[in-house]
Amino acid sequence: MAFDNTVTIVGNVTRDPELRYTPAGAAVANFGVAWNRKGQNDEDVVSFFDITCWRNLAENVSESITKGSRVIVYGRLDQRSWENQDGERRSKVEIVADDVAPSLKWATADLTRNEFKGGDTGGGNTTMSDSSSSPDTTQTYPTDEEPF
């Protein structure tokens, strides 16, 4: 029996995404999201979440999202453990994003579609309203499954 640990949060970006690359060349971006809710006695309770994005999503997020943006994050919970320099065990729970989108409740967005160039490396930009080019029927599109 498979269990699904997906989560969706809506909140404000607390720091600009930091884009880095692994030694193998995979893009990874990290940023934070704060989610406010009302607690008992009508006080504000704030929860902070660390978000990790990989590959094309990481590159697109780093170009599109900035501190203060309201976003919708869909992904899965993941727990990481490590030892610090003093040999102490540390762990944290983060959200590994499958998708990140701007919230359009109080904002508008101009969308730019990225061309698919094969693999999972991203590509150049073309506007979504560009109807002058004919569709390429030989182009293949990635699946939603992770490549590993």
Stockholm file with secondary structure:
# STOCKHOLM 1.0

chainA/1-148         MAFDNTVTIVGNVTRDPELRYTPAGAAVANFGVAWNRKGQNDEDVVSFFDITCWRNLAENVSESITKGSRVIVYGRLDQRSWENQDGERRSKVEIVADDVAPSLKWATADLTRNEFKGGDTGGGNTTMSDSSSSPDTTQTYPTDEEPF
#=GR chainA/1-148 SS CCCCCEEEEEEEECSCCEEEECTTCCEEEEEEEEEEEECGGGCEEEEEEEEEEEHHHHHHHHHHCCTTCEEEEEEEEEEEEEECTTSCEEEEEEEEEEEEEECCSSCCCCCEEECCCSTTSCCCEEETTCCSSCCCTTCCCCCSSCCC
#=GC SS_cons         CCCCCEEEEEEEECSCCEEEECTTCCEEEEEEEEEEEECGGGCEEEEEEEEEEEHHHHHHHHHHCCTTCEEEEEEEEEEEEEECTTSCEEEEEEEEEEEEEECCSSCCCCCEEECCCSTTSCCCEEETTCCSSCCCTTCCCCCSSCCC
//
